[in-house]
Amino acid sequence: MSQPDFRDEGPEDAPLDPATERVQAKLKRLLLGSSLIMFAGFIAVFAAILYKINTYEADPSEAAIVETLNVGADAEVLQATISEGIMLVLVREGTATALLRFDPQGGKLLGRTVFVGR
């Protein structure tokens, strides 16, 4: 079996009429315009990412945290976090659980909430 030859079959490449050529040219311009807009968008996104990476500075007030906190002699620290300038420490004291609020720079106890089961 030989390979069929389709070169002679089908419509000839006839020149397009002027209306079709105008539509084709308009579509090419639209494609070029949308491609340029998309390329500019990618450049803007990458520029913003590079700007954020290169201008990041840690807030020195957040870096200053007290070295030692007094949570109690028999307290077991379960979790600690800093939120809105307050250090929250969850501790277990025997069978009770308490939430302690500290000033992160000075280590002063600001408040205490004890959780009790009923």
N, C-alpha and C positions, 0 to 999 in steps of 0.2 A: 504494500500500500504506500502510495506516495503522499506527500504533504500537499494539501490543496493550495492553490495560489489565488489569493483574494485581491491582488493588486489591480486587476482589470475590472473587478466588479464594484458596484456602488457608485455614488455620485462623484462627479469630478470636482476638483477644488476650483470652484467658480469664484470670481471676485464678488465681494459683498456689495450690496447696493448702498448708497450714501446714508440712508436712514439707519441701517444696521451698523455702519461704520461709526456714526455719531454716538449711538448707544454704547458700542464697544469702547470708544474713547472715553465716554463719560464714566463707565464702570471702572476703567483703568485709573482714572483720576480719583474716584471715590475709594478704590482699594489703596492707592498710594496715600491719600489723606488719612484714612483710618489706620493704616500701618504706622504712619508718622506719629499720630496721636497715641497709639499704643506704646510705641518705642519711647516717647516722651514720658508717658506714665511710668514705665519701668525705670527710667532714669530717675524720676522724681522719688519713687519708692526707695530705690537703693541709696540715693543721696540722703534721704531722711534717716535711713537706718545707719549709715556711716556717720551722720551728724550726731545722732544719739549716742553711738558707741564712743565717739571721740570727745564728747563734751560731758560725759558722766563724771560727777564728782560726788563722793560720799559726804553726807552731812556730818560734820565733826561732832555735833551735839548728840547724834545717835550712836556714835562710836564710843562715847564716854559712858561706861557702865561700871558700877561699883564692883570691887573684887569679891567682897564677902557680904552675905546677907544672913541675919539672924532669924531663922525660921522656927527655932525651938529645938530643944535637946532630943526629944523622941520623935521628931517629925521626919517623915520620908517624903522627899520631893517627887511628885508624880509627873509634873509638867511645868514649864516656864515659858513665858512669851512676853514680848513688849508690844503694847497697843496704845496708840495715841499718847505717847510719852509716859505711860504707866507700865511697870513691870508686874505681870500677873503670875503668881506662883501657886500651883495647886499642890497641897500637901496632905498627907494622911498622918494623923496623930492618934495612934492606937486604933480605935474603931471608927473615929470621926474623920471626916474629910473637910478641909477648909480651903478657902481661896484667899490668899494674901495679896494685897496691893502695895507695891513699893515704889518709891521715887528711884529711878534707875541711876541717877547721878550721885545721890547722897546715900542711898540705902535706907532711908527713913520709911518706917511702916506707916502707910497712909490709911489702911483699913483692913478689916478682916471679916469674912463671911463664912460661917460654919454651916455645913450641910448636915441635916439630921433626917433620919428615916422615921416614918410613922407607921 
